[in-house]
């Protein structure tokens, strides 16, 4: 899994961007890719540290299985 920082997240639209720690281009993150513990809220905050699986969908870099880090 890769790690990064949430650059922006728009809860009303259900997507945002993650800046990867490897200095690569930002990845899109969608609400349905956010994992929650115990049915918590699927949302991210700007500046929050996350762990994710990088993939590509329709020519875009996308973060899957996104998990918040402490």
N, C-alpha and C positions, 0 to 999 in steps of 0.2 A: 504494500500500500504506500501511496505517496502522501505527503503532508503539504499544507499550505495555509494561507490566511484568506478569510472572506474579504473580498475587495468591496463588494456591494451585494445587497440582497433586497429584493422588492417583494414583500409578502403579498401585496395586493395583486401582483402579476405571477407569482409563484416561481421566480427564477432569480439568479444572480450570477456573480463571477467570483472565482477563486484564483488568487495569485499563488502559483506553485512555489515551493521553496527552492526548486532547481532553476529558478530564473527563466523558465520557459514562458510562452504566451499564456494568458489567462484561460481558464476553463469555465464553461457554462455549468451551472448547477441548477437543477430543477427540483421543485418541492417533492416530487415522488421519489427522488434519489436520496433523500435525507432519512437516515435511520434514527429511530427513537427508542429509548429504553422505557419499557412499561407504558407505551402509548402516549408519550409526551407530545408536545407541540412540534410540528415539522416547520421550524423556522430557524434562520441563522441571523447573526448580528455582525455588522461590519467590524472587522478587526479580530473576529473569533478564529481560533486555530482549529483546523479540521484535518481529518485523515480521509482518503478516498482512493478509488480505483480509477485511473485515467483511461478513457476510451475515446473513440471517435464516432460521431453519428452525423450523417449527412454533411460531411466535410467540416464539422466543428469539433473542437476538443471539448469533451464533456466529462464531468466528474460523476461517477456512479458510487453507490454504497457509501455515501458521505456520513461520517461520524464525527461528532463534536469531541474535541480533546479538552481535558481539564485545564 
